[in-house]
Amino acid sequence: MENATRSANANVIFNVPNKISMARLAISMLLFVAMPLEWYWLAFTLFVIAAGTDWVDGWWARKYNQVTQLGRILDPFCDKILICGAFILLAVAMRDRLPWYAAISGWMAVVVVGRELLVTALRSFIEQSGQDFSAKMAGKLKMVFQCVAAGAGLIALALQKNTAELPNWLVIVLTVFVWLSVVSTIQSGIGYVLAASKSLMQAARES
């Protein structure tokens, strides 16, 4: 009976977690409109809401047994759109406006986007072979660092519109989390590559 219920839940499309993920995608689109218009406080508010829904939909899906096949695709897709889009637009907005060590630069955005494309390709390939390729703790920490860096960046841009000098604490927070984001992005990407290689070698031996 429990298996039947779980199977039925897995085929539901418009359940609460998936609706939350779709809302996150819509909020992300509004964020990407606000940033080029330099509505940075609005962009910060939208970013916080969108990032917060990432925790909510996962918690709801696990608590109420509403994990679906669509959700396993939609949730990470929305996360990637939010983070990759935010880093790309922040790299453009921060250019020549913040110290190099405290700014998200173009190459950092390329690293973030490249890592997400690589992990998506690896996940698709591994899960097609029937093996599990769920998010690791390193990937979750990477997401936290990226969210703090993006949020601090939006605050810095908002404050800079009114004053030429940013608070020291904000520059320190931004510097620390921008570089933590880069390091954790690379480190977690390498971890996924090693995990995928191990799974492929194991599958080859079993066959």
C-alpha positions as CSV (number, residue, x, y, z in Angstrom):
1,M,0.0,0.0,0.0
2,E,2.8,2.4,0.9
3,N,4.6,1.6,-2.3
4,A,1.5,2.2,-4.3
5,T,1.0,5.6,-2.6
6,R,4.6,6.5,-3.3
7,S,4.3,5.5,-6.9
8,A,1.1,7.5,-7.3
9,N,2.7,10.6,-5.7
10,A,5.7,10.3,-8.1
11,N,3.4,10.8,-11.1
12,V,1.7,13.9,-9.8
13,I,2.8,17.0,-11.6
14,F,1.1,20.0,-10.0
15,N,1.7,19.2,-6.3
16,V,2.8,21.8,-3.8
17,P,6.7,21.3,-4.1
18,N,6.5,21.6,-7.9
19,K,4.3,24.7,-7.7
20,I,6.9,26.2,-5.3
21,S,9.7,25.4,-7.8
22,M,7.7,27.0,-10.6
23,A,7.1,30.1,-8.5
24,R,10.9,30.2,-7.8
25,L,11.4,30.2,-11.6
26,A,8.9,33.1,-12.1
27,I,10.5,35.1,-9.2
28,S,13.9,34.5,-10.8
29,M,12.7,36.1,-14.1
30,L,11.5,39.1,-12.2
31,L,14.9,39.3,-10.5
32,F,16.7,39.3,-13.8
33,V,14.5,42.2,-15.0
34,A,15.1,44.2,-11.8
35,M,18.9,43.9,-11.8
36,P,19.7,45.6,-15.2
37,L,17.3,48.4,-14.1
38,E,19.4,48.8,-11.0
39,W,16.5,48.2,-8.7
40,Y,18.9,46.4,-6.3
41,W,16.8,46.5,-3.1
42,L,13.9,44.9,-5.1
43,A,16.3,42.4,-6.6
44,F,17.7,41.5,-3.2
45,T,14.2,40.9,-1.8
46,L,13.3,38.7,-4.8
47,F,16.6,36.8,-4.5
48,V,16.0,36.1,-0.8
49,I,12.4,34.9,-1.5
50,A,13.6,32.7,-4.4
51,A,16.5,31.2,-2.5
52,G,14.2,30.6,0.5
53,T,11.7,28.6,-1.6
54,D,14.5,26.1,-2.4
55,W,14.5,24.9,1.2
56,V,10.8,25.0,1.4
57,D,10.0,22.8,-1.6
58,G,12.5,20.1,-0.6
59,W,11.3,20.1,3.0
60,W,7.6,19.8,1.9
61,A,8.4,17.0,-0.6
62,R,10.2,14.9,2.0
63,K,7.8,15.5,4.8
64,Y,4.6,14.8,2.9
65,N,6.1,12.1,0.6
66,Q,5.6,14.3,-2.5
67,V,8.9,13.6,-4.3
68,T,8.1,13.3,-8.0
69,Q,10.1,12.6,-11.2
70,L,9.3,16.1,-12.4
71,G,10.4,17.6,-9.1
72,R,13.8,15.8,-9.3
73,I,14.3,17.7,-12.6
74,L,12.5,21.0,-11.9
75,D,14.0,21.8,-8.5
76,P,17.7,21.7,-9.5
77,F,16.9,23.4,-12.8
78,C,15.3,26.3,-11.0
79,D,18.3,26.5,-8.6
80,K,20.7,26.6,-11.5
81,I,18.8,29.3,-13.3
82,L,18.6,31.5,-10.2
83,I,22.3,31.1,-9.3
84,C,23.8,31.2,-12.8
85,G,21.6,34.2,-13.8
86,A,22.4,36.1,-10.7
87,F,26.2,35.5,-11.0
88,I,26.2,36.6,-14.7
89,L,24.3,39.8,-14.0
90,L,26.3,40.5,-10.9
91,A,29.5,40.2,-12.9
92,V,28.2,42.7,-15.3
93,A,26.9,45.1,-12.6
94,M,30.0,44.9,-10.4
95,R,32.5,45.6,-13.2
96,D,34.7,48.6,-12.2
97,R,32.4,49.4,-9.3
98,L,33.9,47.3,-6.5
99,P,37.4,46.2,-5.6
100,W,38.5,43.3,-7.7
101,Y,38.9,41.0,-4.6
102,A,35.4,41.7,-3.4
103,A,33.6,41.5,-6.8
104,I,32.1,38.7,-8.8
105,S,34.0,38.8,-12.1
106,G,33.2,37.3,-15.4
107,W,35.5,34.3,-15.1
108,M,33.8,33.4,-11.8
109,A,30.4,33.4,-13.5
110,V,31.9,31.1,-16.2
111,V,33.2,28.7,-13.5
112,V,29.7,28.6,-11.8
113,V,27.8,28.1,-15.1
114,G,30.4,25.5,-16.4
115,R,30.2,23.5,-13.2
116,E,26.4,23.4,-13.3
117,L,26.4,22.3,-16.9
118,L,28.9,19.6,-16.2
119,V,27.0,18.2,-13.1
120,T,23.7,18.3,-15.0
121,A,25.3,16.2,-17.8
122,L,26.8,13.8,-15.4
123,R,23.6,13.4,-13.4
124,S,21.6,12.7,-16.5
125,F,24.1,10.1,-17.7
126,I,24.5,8.3,-14.4
127,E,20.8,8.3,-13.5
128,Q,19.9,6.9,-16.9
129,S,22.0,3.8,-16.0
130,G,19.8,3.4,-12.9
131,Q,22.4,4.7,-10.3
132,D,21.8,7.4,-7.7
133,F,23.4,10.8,-8.2
134,S,21.8,12.8,-5.5
135,A,23.1,16.1,-4.3
136,K,26.1,15.8,-1.9
137,M,26.8,17.9,1.2
138,A,29.6,19.7,-0.7
139,G,27.0,20.8,-3.3
140,K,24.6,22.0,-0.7
141,L,27.3,24.1,1.1
142,K,28.3,25.5,-2.3
143,M,24.7,26.7,-2.8
144,V,24.8,28.4,0.6
145,F,28.1,30.2,-0.1
146,Q,26.8,31.3,-3.5
147,C,23.5,32.6,-2.1
148,V,25.3,34.6,0.6
149,A,27.7,36.0,-2.0
150,A,24.9,37.0,-4.4
151,G,22.8,38.5,-1.6
152,A,25.8,40.5,-0.2
153,G,26.6,41.7,-3.8
154,L,23.1,43.0,-4.3
155,I,23.2,44.9,-1.0
156,A,26.6,46.3,-2.0
157,L,25.3,47.6,-5.3
158,A,22.2,49.0,-3.6
159,L,24.2,50.9,-1.0
160,Q,26.7,52.1,-3.6
161,K,24.0,54.0,-5.4
162,N,23.7,56.3,-2.4
163,T,27.3,56.4,-1.1
164,A,30.7,56.0,-2.7
165,E,32.1,54.0,0.2
166,L,30.8,50.7,1.5
167,P,30.9,49.5,5.1
168,N,34.0,47.5,5.9
169,W,31.9,44.6,7.3
170,L,30.1,44.3,4.0
171,V,33.3,44.3,2.0
172,I,34.7,41.6,4.2
173,V,31.6,39.4,4.0
174,L,31.5,39.9,0.2
175,T,35.2,39.0,-0.2
176,V,35.0,35.9,2.0
177,F,31.9,34.5,0.4
178,V,32.7,35.3,-3.2
179,W,35.9,33.3,-2.9
180,L,34.3,30.6,-0.8
181,S,31.8,30.3,-3.7
182,V,34.5,29.9,-6.3
183,V,36.5,27.4,-4.2
184,S,33.4,25.3,-3.3
185,T,32.1,25.4,-6.8
186,I,35.4,23.9,-8.1
187,Q,35.8,21.5,-5.2
188,S,32.2,20.1,-5.4
189,G,32.5,19.8,-9.2
190,I,35.6,17.7,-8.8
191,G,33.8,15.6,-6.2
192,Y,30.9,14.9,-8.6
193,V,33.3,14.0,-11.4
194,L,35.1,11.5,-9.1
195,A,31.8,10.1,-8.0
196,A,30.6,9.7,-11.6
197,S,33.9,8.0,-12.6
198,K,33.5,5.6,-9.7
199,S,30.0,4.7,-10.6
200,L,30.9,4.2,-14.3
201,M,33.8,1.9,-13.4
202,Q,31.6,-0.1,-11.0
203,A,28.9,-0.4,-13.7
204,A,31.6,-1.6,-16.2
205,R,32.9,-4.2,-13.8
206,E,29.3,-5.5,-13.1
207,S,28.6,-5.8,-16.8
